[in-house]
Amino acid sequence: MRRILLISGVVIGAVVLIAAALTAYAFFNLSSIVARNESRILARVSDELGRRVEVGKIQAQMGWGVSVEVSGLKIADDASFSAKPFLAADEVSIEVEFIPLLRGAAKVTRLKLIKPDIRIVMNARGDLNLSTIGSSPDEVRRKTQEAPPSRRAKRRSSLADLSIKALSIENGAIYFNDLGEKMAPIHVRHLDFDVTDFNAASAFDVETKFAFPGEEQNVEASGKLGPILDQGVPDASGMPVDLKLQLDSILLDKVRPLAEVGSEIPPGLSIPDAVSVSGTVRGSFGKLAIALSTDLSGDRVAYAALFNKPAGTAMTLNANGTWADQLEIASVNLKLSDLELTASRFSGGGTQPLSAQIDSNSFNLANLSPMIDAAAGYGVSGMSEIHGTAKLDTNAPAMDGTVTLKQVAVKLGPSWPGGISDLNGKIRFTDGLEVVEPTSFTLGSAHANLEGRVESISPLKASYALKADSVKLAQVFAFAGIQPGDVINQLAVKGTADGAITSPRMSATIQSTDGSLENIPYRNLDLTAAYFNGRASAHPLNVGVFGGSLTAQADAVFGAAPTFNVTLEMNNLNVEQALRSQNIEAASTVHGFLTGNVVASGSGADWNRIKPTLRGSGRVAIANGKLVGVNIVADAVNAVAAAPGVSQLVNVGFRSSHHGLLVDPDTELQSASMSYQQVGPRFTTHDLYAQSPDYKITGDGWFDMDKNIAMNADIRLTLGLEVAIPVTVTGKLPGVRVLPDVPTLAERVAMGAINAPGRIIRGGVNEVGSMVGAGPSAGSSIPSIPNPINALKKFLP
């Protein structure tokens, strides 16, 4: 037994001595060995990689292991991909375990590349230049020509024998170019990359930081990669990936130029602030499953002219997808305030509009509406829910689906104080067509119902129907002139809208059973109206007002000083009611029922401003009318009775027979008519005609809306005087002055006496005689009558 132990000790000692001698030889002669065999070493490495390898200098040192320092390293690319080097590094440091090296095995403990530039290229078929590492150029060319990529026979790579305890890249750069795309190449700068326990045949841990797309390191990734080899053969597209990502300070406009990723970003999307994104990447390089999330609460986010989120509004986004031949989005979950929106089943992208299935929770519109350009400023509140397919087209996003609205309220602007409330309904979108299903809401205190159809948003093409039970305008509008009692009962509106969404053309038929507008009670309103660019028209307007009816053709232009033109056909309107409704003073004086045709124009925001601008003309007739508080005929007769030289025309008998006429406080107008021209509040006529059972009046002059009058008139009594009494009527109703035109009257009397003295007074000769003195005795002839003008000369100028 002892002998055996002694022999064994000698053998082990001999082996140790031999190993020590070999180690000492290698230690003291390593650099010279490397220097003498540099060409052979580089040729061997080039053959193993299938790429030409060049170095500036190789130095080897011996310690606990073998340390090799390489400067000026260049590894050529596959010539079918690029003429530029696949890898170029200023310095490469390699530490290899010594004992395995003696056995012919390269067991690397550390590999460090300083400032390497790595060029990764993908050809039009989707092959990477990495995929041919480990194959000779002739072999690659022969395999490419003889068989498709899926059937190429690949030899076992020498990478299978390589293991590295620690691999690191310091301040490197990666250049990726997809030859099948026209997008700008991707540049990754300031790359720091650390790998532990690398083995090409198994998974290994990686950590990396790099700058993309700027100059500051803002991307981090950590996790596992590999194995690189599949059954001993490199398989870049099949290499497993399991990484966590963190991206900081990402600017959307810097990402847009990137191939594949940039093409999936909707053109109308704008995020001017830097974004941070976290996520995971799993699968293989050939097909990556990507999950990303970001918190955009501190960022500004806008989409076209539709959506604008300010910084500070809560917003998070989670996206899942795959990246193989192209990026395919599987789902996106958006949280915006209390809105939770899920987008799935994506399609399109690139040059085609991106579309997706959209589903939301029931969310509060009050939180979202300020960020929607079309709704901002309208104070929209209430609940909504969205389901359907949305297509993100920059010009006009489209949707097929439904939007449900519950308890929605809308403020329609400063001129609409009441707004809309308690709106409940559903909007259905189908193939670009929008249908508003019967939707109930409250307009002020009115209960209303709306349904409509929108065939196009840009340009706008829509139709609608609105019904309301009783709309109190003061609760809805704040326009000047609206009275507290203005109300529209049983309103029914059917209309269309077209043109630009910002300035649409509107047309409608409007009907109402009764109500009051501008203090004007009405019934059976029937209006065909249109509005565009601040201009409104009514062609025609039919309505029952003031006990009669009115038909109008009207045009108006709204603005600081609104203008209007109107043509009216009036039938049996109560004048007193009409004037009183507009607070015109003449309402207490002028009564009757008006019929006629009127053309008028004016401008102003209220009646006091409108009145001086009025211009118009027309022909009107009044039936069963009167001038209250003034009896023009009685005043004229009394004035004649007091006038020297003609007072004899009105004797006691005459006044007695016309007692009723003379004591009537009003001027009776059984019928009256005139044509006129209007300037401001003044009406001028040259053919005024009025009659009653007792007289007829013709006139020429003017009157105005403030009851002022200046008129020359002839009054012809039905009984008594055959001579028309010429008078002037001036002043303000009812306190006007009625003065006879004495010279004209005297001349008419004289002409009447000379030509037909027996007809001056229907009472006969005695009454005529009384004009000039004692009457003749019975049977005597009629004395000659002196010319009354002589008696009036003293009154003439």
C-alpha positions in Angstrom: 0.0 0.0 0.0 2.8 2.4 0.9 4.5 1.6 -2.3 1.5 2.4 -4.3 1.2 5.8 -2.6 4.8 6.6 -3.2 4.5 5.8 -6.9 1.4 7.9 -7.2 3.1 10.9 -5.5 6.0 10.7 -7.9 3.7 10.7 -10.9 1.6 13.7 -9.6 4.7 15.6 -8.8 6.1 15.0 -12.3 2.8 16.2 -13.9 2.9 19.4 -11.7 6.5 20.0 -12.7 5.7 19.6 -16.4 2.6 21.9 -16.2 4.7 24.5 -14.3 7.4 24.3 -16.9 4.9 24.8 -19.7 3.2 27.7 -17.9 6.5 29.4 -17.3 7.4 29.0 -20.9 4.1 30.4 -22.1 4.3 33.3 -19.5 7.7 34.5 -20.6 7.3 33.8 -24.3 3.5 34.7 -24.9 4.1 38.1 -26.5 6.8 36.7 -28.9 4.5 33.7 -29.7 1.6 36.0 -30.6 3.8 38.4 -32.5 5.3 35.5 -34.6 1.9 34.0 -35.3 -0.2 37.2 -35.7 -1.0 36.5 -39.3 -1.9 32.9 -38.7 -4.1 33.9 -35.7 -6.0 36.6 -37.7 -6.4 34.2 -40.6 -7.8 31.6 -38.2 -10.2 34.1 -36.7 -11.3 35.4 -40.1 -12.0 31.9 -41.2 -14.0 31.1 -38.1 -16.1 34.3 -38.5 -16.4 34.2 -42.3 -15.4 37.8 -42.3 -12.0 39.5 -42.8 -10.5 40.6 -39.5 -7.8 43.4 -39.3 -6.0 44.8 -36.3 -3.6 47.6 -35.7 -1.7 45.9 -32.9 -1.9 42.9 -30.6 -0.3 42.7 -27.3 -0.5 39.8 -24.9 0.4 39.6 -21.2 0.5 36.8 -18.7 -1.0 37.0 -15.2 -3.5 34.7 -13.5 -4.7 34.4 -17.1 -3.9 35.6 -20.6 -4.6 39.2 -21.3 -4.8 40.4 -25.0 -5.0 44.0 -25.9 -6.1 44.8 -29.5 -6.2 48.2 -31.1 -7.6 49.3 -34.4 -9.9 46.2 -34.8 -12.0 46.0 -37.9 -14.3 43.1 -38.9 -15.5 43.3 -42.5 -19.2 43.0 -43.4 -20.8 40.5 -45.7 -20.1 42.0 -49.1 -23.7 41.4 -50.2 -24.9 43.8 -47.4 -22.2 46.5 -47.2 -18.7 47.5 -48.1 -18.2 49.2 -44.8 -16.9 47.3 -41.7 -19.4 45.3 -39.7 -17.5 46.3 -36.5 -14.8 48.8 -35.9 -13.4 49.4 -32.4 -10.6 51.7 -31.1 -9.6 49.2 -28.4 -10.5 45.6 -27.5 -9.4 44.0 -24.3 -9.6 40.2 -23.8 -8.8 38.1 -20.8 -8.7 34.4 -21.3 -8.2 31.6 -18.7 -4.7 30.1 -19.3 -5.1 26.4 -18.5 -8.1 25.9 -20.9 -6.1 27.7 -23.5 -3.4 25.1 -23.2 -6.0 22.5 -24.0 -7.1 24.5 -27.1 -10.3 25.9 -25.5 -10.9 29.7 -25.4 -12.5 30.4 -22.0 -12.8 34.2 -22.0 -13.3 35.8 -18.6 -13.7 39.3 -19.9 -14.1 41.0 -23.3 -14.3 44.7 -23.5 -14.9 46.9 -26.6 -14.2 50.6 -26.3 -15.9 53.0 -28.8 -17.0 50.3 -31.2 -19.1 51.2 -34.3 -21.5 48.3 -35.2 -23.4 48.3 -38.5 -26.5 46.1 -38.7 -28.0 45.9 -42.1 -31.3 44.2 -43.2 -31.7 43.4 -46.9 -34.9 43.5 -48.9 -35.7 39.9 -48.1 -35.5 40.6 -44.3 -32.1 38.9 -43.8 -29.6 40.5 -41.3 -25.9 40.7 -42.0 -25.5 39.0 -38.6 -27.0 35.8 -40.0 -23.9 35.1 -42.1 -21.3 35.3 -39.3 -19.5 32.0 -39.0 -19.8 31.1 -42.7 -17.1 31.6 -45.4 -17.9 34.1 -48.2 -17.8 31.3 -50.8 -20.2 29.2 -48.7 -22.6 32.1 -48.2 -22.6 32.8 -52.0 -23.1 29.2 -52.9 -25.9 28.7 -50.4 -27.7 31.9 -51.5 -27.6 30.8 -55.1 -28.5 27.2 -54.6 -31.3 27.2 -52.1 -33.8 29.6 -50.5 -33.0 30.9 -47.0 -35.2 28.4 -45.2 -33.4 25.5 -46.7 -29.8 26.5 -46.5 -27.5 24.0 -44.9 -25.5 25.8 -42.2 -22.4 24.5 -40.6 -21.8 24.5 -36.9 -20.5 27.8 -35.8 -17.2 28.1 -33.8 -19.2 30.4 -31.5 -20.4 27.2 -29.8 -16.9 26.9 -28.2 -16.9 30.5 -27.0 -17.9 31.5 -23.5 -17.4 34.8 -21.8 -17.8 35.6 -18.2 -18.2 39.3 -18.7 -18.6 41.2 -21.9 -18.9 45.0 -22.1 -19.2 47.7 -24.6 -18.2 51.2 -23.6 -19.4 54.3 -25.5 -20.3 52.4 -28.7 -22.6 53.2 -31.6 -25.0 51.0 -33.6 -26.1 51.9 -37.1 -29.2 50.0 -38.4 -30.3 50.3 -42.0 -33.2 48.5 -43.6 -32.5 48.4 -47.3 -36.1 47.6 -48.0 -37.4 50.8 -46.5 -36.9 54.4 -47.6 -37.0 55.7 -44.0 -33.9 57.2 -42.4 -31.5 54.7 -40.8 -31.5 54.3 -37.0 -28.5 55.6 -35.1 -27.9 54.5 -31.5 -25.2 56.5 -29.8 -23.2 56.3 -26.5 -24.0 52.6 -26.1 -22.9 51.0 -22.8 -23.5 47.2 -22.9 -22.8 44.6 -20.2 -23.2 40.8 -20.5 -22.5 38.3 -17.8 -22.0 34.5 -18.3 -22.2 34.8 -22.1 -22.5 31.5 -23.9 -23.7 31.4 -27.5 -25.5 28.1 -26.8 -27.5 29.4 -23.8 -29.4 32.4 -22.4 -27.3 35.2 -20.9 -27.9 38.4 -18.9 -27.6 41.8 -20.5 -27.8 45.4 -19.3 -27.6 48.3 -21.7 -27.9 52.1 -21.8 -27.7 54.2 -24.9 -28.8 57.5 -26.4 -31.7 57.5 -28.9 -32.5 59.5 -30.9 -30.4 62.3 -29.3 -27.0 62.5 -27.7 -27.9 61.9 -24.0 -28.3 58.4 -22.7 -32.1 58.0 -22.3 -32.8 54.3 -23.0 -32.2 51.4 -20.6 -32.8 47.7 -21.1 -32.1 44.7 -19.0 -32.9 41.0 -19.0 -32.0 37.9 -20.9 -31.0 37.3 -24.5 -30.1 34.1 -26.3 -29.2 31.5 -27.0 -27.6 32.8 -30.2 -27.1 29.4 -31.7 -29.8 27.0 -32.7 -28.4 23.5 -32.8 -24.9 25.0 -33.1 -25.9 27.3 -36.0 -26.4 31.2 -35.6 -30.0 32.2 -35.8 -30.4 36.0 -35.4 -34.1 36.1 -36.1 -34.9 33.2 -33.8 -32.8 34.4 -30.9 -35.0 34.6 -27.8 -35.5 38.0 -26.1 -36.8 38.9 -22.7 -36.1 42.5 -21.7 -37.4 45.3 -19.6 -37.3 48.8 -21.2 -37.2 52.3 -19.9 -37.2 55.2 -22.3 -36.8 58.8 -21.1 -36.9 62.2 -22.9 -38.4 60.8 -26.1 -39.6 63.5 -28.6 -42.3 62.4 -31.0 -40.9 64.4 -33.9 -37.6 62.7 -33.5 -39.3 59.3 -33.8 -41.4 60.0 -36.9 -38.5 59.6 -39.4 -37.8 56.1 -38.2 -38.6 53.2 -40.4 -41.7 51.2 -39.4 -42.2 52.9 -36.1 -42.7 56.4 -37.5 -45.1 55.2 -40.2 -47.5 53.9 -37.5 -47.8 57.3 -35.8 -50.9 59.2 -36.9 -49.9 62.3 -38.9 -52.3 64.5 -36.8 -50.8 63.5 -33.5 -48.7 66.1 -31.7 -46.8 65.7 -28.4 -44.3 68.6 -28.2 -43.0 67.7 -24.7 -40.6 64.9 -23.9 -42.2 61.5 -23.1 -41.0 58.7 -20.8 -42.0 55.1 -21.7 -41.5 51.8 -19.8 -42.3 48.3 -21.1 -41.2 44.8 -21.9 -39.9 43.1 -25.1 -40.3 39.4 -25.3 -40.2 36.7 -28.0 -37.5 36.5 -30.7 -35.8 39.0 -32.9 -37.9 37.7 -35.7 -41.1 38.4 -33.8 -41.1 40.6 -30.8 -44.0 41.0 -28.4 -43.9 44.6 -27.1 -45.8 46.0 -24.2 -45.3 49.7 -23.5 -46.8 52.2 -21.0 -46.5 55.9 -20.5 -47.8 58.6 -18.2 -48.6 61.7 -20.3 -50.2 63.6 -17.4 -47.4 66.3 -17.6 -47.4 66.5 -21.4 -49.3 68.5 -23.9 -51.1 66.2 -26.4 -53.1 67.2 -29.4 -54.7 65.5 -32.4 -55.3 67.6 -35.6 -57.8 70.3 -34.9 -60.0 68.0 -32.8 -58.3 67.4 -29.4 -56.0 69.4 -27.2 -54.9 68.2 -23.8 -53.0 70.6 -21.6 -50.2 69.7 -19.4 -51.4 68.6 -15.9 -54.4 66.6 -17.0 -54.2 62.9 -16.0 -53.5 60.7 -19.0 -51.9 57.2 -19.2 -51.4 55.0 -22.2 -50.7 51.3 -22.4 -50.0 49.6 -25.7 -49.4 46.0 -26.8 -48.3 44.7 -30.1 -45.9 42.6 -32.1 -43.0 43.5 -34.4 -42.1 41.1 -37.1 -42.1 42.3 -40.7 -43.8 45.4 -39.4 -45.2 46.8 -36.2 -48.7 45.5 -35.5 -50.6 47.1 -32.6 -52.8 44.6 -30.7 -54.4 46.9 -28.2 -54.2 50.3 -26.6 -55.6 51.2 -23.3 -56.1 54.9 -22.6 -57.1 56.6 -19.4 -57.9 60.3 -19.7 -59.3 61.8 -16.6 -62.1 59.3 -15.8 -62.4 58.0 -19.4 -61.1 54.5 -19.9 -60.8 53.7 -23.6 -59.7 50.4 -25.1 -58.6 50.2 -28.8 -58.2 46.8 -30.3 -58.3 45.0 -33.7 -56.1 47.5 -35.4 -55.7 47.7 -39.1 -54.2 50.0 -41.7 -51.2 52.2 -40.9 -48.5 53.6 -43.1 -50.2 55.3 -46.0 -53.6 53.9 -45.0 -55.7 55.4 -42.2 -55.3 53.6 -38.9 -58.6 52.0 -37.7 -59.4 50.1 -34.5 -62.3 48.8 -32.4 -63.1 51.4 -29.7 -64.8 50.6 -26.4 -65.1 52.9 -23.4 -66.6 53.0 -19.9 -69.3 55.4 -18.9 -67.3 58.6 -18.5 -68.1 62.2 -17.5 -68.1 64.6 -20.4 -67.4 67.6 -18.1 -63.8 66.4 -17.7 -63.2 65.6 -21.3 -65.1 68.3 -23.3 -62.7 71.2 -22.5 -60.0 69.2 -24.4 -62.2 68.7 -27.5 -62.0 71.8 -29.8 -65.5 71.5 -31.1 -66.9 71.3 -27.5 -64.6 73.6 -25.6 -66.4 76.7 -24.2 -69.8 75.0 -24.2 -69.6 73.6 -20.7 -70.6 70.1 -21.7 -71.4 67.8 -18.8 -73.1 64.5 -18.3 -72.2 60.9 -19.0 -71.3 59.2 -22.3 -70.2 55.8 -23.6 -68.6 54.9 -26.9 -68.5 51.6 -28.8 -67.5 51.1 -32.4 -64.8 51.2 -35.0 -62.9 54.4 -35.4 -60.7 55.5 -38.3 -58.1 58.1 -37.7 -58.1 60.2 -40.8 -56.4 63.6 -40.5 -59.1 65.4 -42.5 -62.1 63.9 -40.9 -61.9 61.0 -38.4 -64.7 58.5 -39.1 -66.5 56.0 -36.8 -68.9 53.1 -37.2 -70.6 52.6 -33.9 -72.7 54.3 -31.2 -72.2 57.1 -28.7 -74.7 57.0 -25.9 -75.5 60.3 -24.0 -77.1 60.4 -20.6 -78.1 63.5 -18.6 -76.0 65.7 -20.8 -76.0 69.5 -20.4 -74.6 72.1 -22.9 -74.1 75.8 -22.5 -74.6 77.2 -26.0 -72.6 80.4 -25.4 -73.0 83.9 -24.0 -76.1 84.5 -26.1 -77.8 81.3 -24.9 -78.0 81.6 -21.1 -80.3 78.6 -20.6 -78.6 76.1 -22.8 -79.6 72.4 -23.1 -79.9 70.1 -20.1 -81.2 66.6 -19.3 -80.2 65.3 -22.8 -80.6 61.5 -23.3 -80.2 59.7 -26.5 -77.9 57.8 -28.8 -75.9 58.8 -31.9 -75.3 56.0 -34.4 -72.4 56.1 -36.9 -72.5 53.9 -40.0 -70.2 54.2 -43.1 -69.7 57.9 -42.5 -73.3 58.5 -41.8 -74.3 59.9 -38.4 -77.9 59.3 -37.2 -79.2 61.1 -34.1 -81.8 58.7 -32.8 -84.8 60.4 -31.1 -83.2 62.3 -28.3 -85.0 64.1 -25.5 -83.7 67.2 -23.7 -84.7 70.3 -21.9 -84.3 73.7 -23.5 -84.8 76.2 -20.7 -88.0 74.9 -19.2 -89.2 73.5 -22.5 -89.3 69.7 -23.1 -87.9 69.0 -26.6 -87.0 66.1 -28.9 -84.4 66.0 -31.6 -83.5 63.6 -34.3 -81.2 64.1 -37.2 -78.9 62.7 -39.9 -75.4 63.8 -40.8 -74.1 62.5 -44.1 -70.8 64.4 -44.0 -68.9 66.5 -41.5 -66.4 68.1 -43.9 -68.1 69.4 -45.9 -71.2 69.5 -43.6 -74.3 67.8 -44.9 -77.0 67.3 -42.3 -80.8 67.3 -41.7 -82.7 67.4 -38.5 -86.2 67.7 -36.9 -86.9 69.4 -33.6 -90.0 69.6 -31.5 -90.6 71.5 -28.3 -93.7 72.1 -26.2 -93.2 75.6 -25.0 -89.9 77.6 -25.5 -89.5 80.7 -23.3 -87.0 82.6 -25.3 -85.6 84.6 -22.4 -84.5 81.3 -20.8 -82.7 80.3 -24.0 -81.4 83.5 -25.6 -79.8 86.7 -24.3 -80.3 88.8 -27.5 -81.3 92.4 -27.2 -85.0 92.9 -27.6 -86.2 89.6 -26.2 -89.0 90.2 -23.8 -89.7 88.2 -20.7 -93.1 87.1 -22.1 -91.7 85.9 -25.5 -92.7 82.3 -25.9 -93.1 79.8 -28.7 -95.7 77.0 -28.2 -95.7 73.7 -29.9 -92.6 74.4 -31.9 -91.8 72.1 -34.8 -88.6 72.7 -36.9 -87.4 70.7 -39.9 -84.1 71.8 -41.5 -80.8 71.1 -43.2 -77.3 72.3 -42.7 -74.4 72.2 -45.2 -71.1 73.8 -46.1 -68.1 74.4 -43.9 -68.5 73.2 -40.3 -67.2 76.5 -39.0 -69.7 78.6 -41.1 -72.6 76.4 -42.1 -75.6 77.3 -44.3 -78.8 76.6 -42.4 -82.4 76.3 -43.7 -85.5 75.2 -42.0 -89.3 75.3 -41.9 -90.6 76.5 -38.5 -94.1 76.1 -37.3 -95.8 77.0 -34.1 -99.4 76.9 -33.0 -99.2 80.2 -30.9 -97.0 82.3 -28.8 -95.6 85.8 -28.4 -92.5 87.4 -30.0 -91.4 91.0 -29.3 -94.6 91.5 -27.4 -96.6 90.4 -30.5 -99.0 87.6 -29.7 -99.3 85.3 -32.7 -101.0 82.1 -33.9 -100.4 79.6 -36.7 -96.8 80.6 -37.4 -95.4 79.1 -40.6 -92.0 80.2 -41.6 -89.4 79.0 -44.2 -86.1 80.5 -43.0 -82.4 80.3 -44.0 -79.2 81.5 -42.3 -75.6 81.8 -43.6 -72.6 83.9 -42.6 -74.6 86.2 -40.4 -77.5 86.6 -42.9 -81.0 85.4 -42.2 -84.0 85.3 -44.5 -87.7 84.4 -44.2 -89.3 83.4 -47.5 -92.2 83.4 -46.6 -93.4 84.1 -43.1 -97.2 83.5 -42.6 -98.6 84.2 -39.2 -101.8 85.3 -37.5 -101.3 88.5 -35.5 -103.4 91.3 -34.1 -106.7 89.6 -35.0 -105.7 89.4 -38.6 -103.0 87.8 -40.7 -99.6 88.8 -42.1 -97.4 87.4 -44.8 -93.8 88.6 -45.0 -90.7 88.2 -47.1 -87.7 89.3 -44.9 -83.9 89.5 -45.0 -81.7 90.5 -42.1 -77.9 90.8 -41.6 -76.8 90.4 -38.0 -73.9 92.3 -36.4 -73.2 95.3 -34.2 -75.9 97.2 -36.2 -78.3 94.6 -37.6 -80.1 95.6 -40.9 -83.3 94.3 -42.4 -85.5 94.5 -45.5 -89.1 93.3 -45.3 -92.1 93.1 -47.6 -95.5 92.8 -45.8 -98.9 91.8 -46.8 -101.3 92.7 -44.0 -104.9 91.6 -43.7 -107.3 93.1 -41.1 -104.7 93.8 -38.4 -105.9 95.6 -35.3 -103.9 98.9 -35.5 -104.2 99.7 -31.8 -102.9 96.2 -30.8 -100.0 96.5 -33.3 -98.9 100.0 -32.1 -99.3 99.1 -28.4 -97.2 95.9 -28.8 -94.3 98.1 -29.9 -94.9 100.8 -27.3 -95.7 103.4 -29.9 -97.5 106.4 -28.4 -100.1 106.5 -31.2 -101.6 103.3 -29.9 -104.0 105.2 -27.7 -105.0 107.5 -30.6 -105.3 105.4 -33.8 -107.8 102.6 -33.9 -109.0 100.4 -36.7 -108.3 97.3 -38.8 -105.4 97.6 -41.3 -105.0 95.9 -44.7 -102.3 96.7 -47.2 -98.9 96.1 -48.7 -95.7 97.6 -47.1 -92.0 97.6 -48.1 -89.6 98.7 -45.3 -85.9 98.6 -44.4 -83.9 99.7 -41.4 -81.0 98.9 -39.1 -80.4 98.8 -35.4 -80.4 96.5 -32.4 -83.5 97.9 -30.8 -86.6 100.0 -31.7 -85.1 103.4 -30.7 -82.1 102.8 -33.0 -84.2 101.3 -35.8 -86.8 104.1 -36.0 -84.6 106.9 -37.5 -83.2 104.5 -40.1 -86.6 103.3 -41.5 -87.2 103.6 -45.2 -90.2 102.3 -47.0 -93.4 102.7 -49.0 -96.8 101.1 -49.3 -100.5 101.4 -49.6 -102.8 100.7 -46.7 -106.4 100.8 -45.8 -108.2 101.0 -42.4 -111.7 99.8 -41.7 -113.8 100.8 -38.8 -111.2 103.1 -37.5 -111.0 106.3 -35.5 -108.7 109.0 -34.2 -109.4 108.8 -30.5 -109.5 112.1 -28.5 -109.7 114.4 -31.5 -112.7 115.2 -33.8 -111.1 116.8 -36.8 -114.5 117.5 -38.4 -116.0 119.1 -35.3 -112.9 121.2 -34.8 -113.1 122.3 -38.4 -116.8 123.2 -38.2 -116.3 125.1 -35.0 -113.4 126.9 -36.5 -115.6 127.9 -39.5 -118.3 129.0 -37.1 -115.9 131.4 -35.4 -114.2 132.7 -38.6 -115.4 136.2 -39.7 -116.9 136.2 -43.1 -117.7 132.5 -43.3 -119.3 131.9 -39.9 -122.7 132.3 -41.5 -122.1 128.9 -43.2 -122.7 127.2 -39.8 -125.9 128.5 -38.3 -128.0 127.2 -35.5 -130.1 125.0 -37.6 -127.0 123.4 -39.2 -125.3 122.8 -35.8 -128.5 121.3 -34.5 -128.9 118.9 -37.4 -125.3 117.7 -36.9 -125.3 117.6 -33.1 -124.1 114.0 -32.9 -121.2 114.7 -35.2 -120.1 117.8 -33.4 -120.2 116.3 -29.9 -118.4 113.1 -30.8 -114.9 113.2 -29.2 -113.3 111.1 -31.9 -112.8 111.3 -35.6 -114.8 108.3 -37.0 -113.1 106.6 -40.0 -115.5 104.1 -41.4 -113.0 103.5 -44.1 -109.6 105.1 -44.9 -106.8 104.5 -47.4 -103.6 106.1 -48.5 -100.3 105.4 -50.3 -97.2 106.7 -48.6 -93.5 107.1 -48.5 -91.6 106.5 -45.2 -88.4 108.2 -44.1 -87.5 107.5 -40.5 -90.6 107.6 -38.4 -92.4 110.0 -40.8 -95.0 108.9 -43.3 -95.8 111.2 -46.2 -99.0 110.8 -48.3 -100.7 112.7 -51.1 -103.8 110.7 -51.4 -105.3 110.3 -47.9 -109.0 109.4 -48.1 -111.3 108.8 -45.2 -115.1 108.6 -44.9 -117.8 108.1 -42.3 -121.6 108.3 -42.6 -121.4 112.1 -42.0 -118.4 113.2 -44.0 -115.5 112.4 -46.4 -112.0 113.6 -45.9 -109.1 113.9 -48.4 -105.7 114.9 -47.3 -102.1 115.7 -48.3 -99.3 115.9 -45.8 -97.4 113.8 -43.2 -97.7 112.2 -39.8 -95.2 110.2 -37.7 -94.9 107.4 -35.1 -94.8 110.0 -32.3 -98.3 111.2 -33.2 -97.1 114.5 -34.8 -99.1 115.6 -37.9 -99.1 118.3 -40.5 -101.9 117.8 -43.0 -103.9 119.8 -45.5 -107.3 118.3 -45.8 -110.8 118.8 -47.4 -113.8 117.9 -45.3 -117.0 117.3 -47.2 -120.1 116.8 -45.1 -122.7 114.4 -46.3 -125.6 116.6 -45.1 -125.7 120.4 -44.9 -122.8 121.9 -46.8 -122.1 121.1 -50.4 -118.9 123.1 -50.1 -115.8 121.1 -49.0 -114.2 122.7 -46.0 -110.5 123.2 -46.5 -108.5 122.8 -43.2 -105.0 122.4 -41.9 -104.3 119.9 -39.2 -101.1 120.4 -37.2 -99.7 119.5 -33.8 -99.5 116.3 -31.8 -102.4 114.0 -31.4 -104.8 114.3 -29.7 -104.1 118.0 -29.0 -103.9 119.0 -32.7 -105.0 122.4 -34.1 -107.6 122.2 -36.8 -107.8 125.5 -38.7 -110.0 126.3 -41.7 -108.3 127.7 -44.8 -110.6 130.8 -44.7 -109.6 132.4 -48.0 -110.0 129.1 -49.9 -113.3 128.5 -48.1 -114.6 132.0 -48.9 -113.7 131.6 -52.5 -115.5 128.3 -52.7 -118.6 129.8 -51.1 -118.5 132.7 -53.5 -118.1 130.4 -56.5 -120.9 128.2 -55.2 -123.2 131.3 -54.6 -122.6 132.7 -58.0 -123.0 129.4 -59.8 -125.6 127.7 -57.7 -126.8 129.9 -54.8 -129.7 127.6 -54.1 -127.3 124.7 -53.2 -125.1 126.4 -50.7 -127.2 125.3 -47.8 -129.7 122.5 -48.1 -132.0 124.5 -45.7 -133.1 126.7 -48.6 -133.3 130.4 -49.5 -134.0 131.6 -45.9 -130.8 130.0 -44.7 -128.9 131.6 -47.5 -130.4 134.9 -46.7 -129.4 134.6 -43.2 -125.8 134.5 -44.3 -126.1 138.1 -45.6 -128.9 139.6 -43.4 -132.7 139.3 -43.1 -134.2 136.8 -45.3 -136.6 137.9 -48.0 -140.3 137.7 -47.5 -142.2 134.8 -48.9 -142.5 134.9 -52.6 -139.9 137.6 -53.1 -136.9 137.1 -55.3 -133.6 136.1 -53.9 -131.4 139.1 -53.4 -127.9 139.2 -54.8 -125.2 138.0 -52.5 -122.2 140.2 -51.9 -118.8 138.5 -52.5 -117.6 137.2 -49.1 -114.0 137.8 -50.1 -114.6 141.5 -49.6 -115.5 140.8 -46.0 -112.3 138.7 -45.5 -109.8 141.1 -47.0 -108.9 142.5 -43.7 -107.7 139.1 -42.6 -105.6 138.6 -45.6 -101.9 139.5 -45.6 
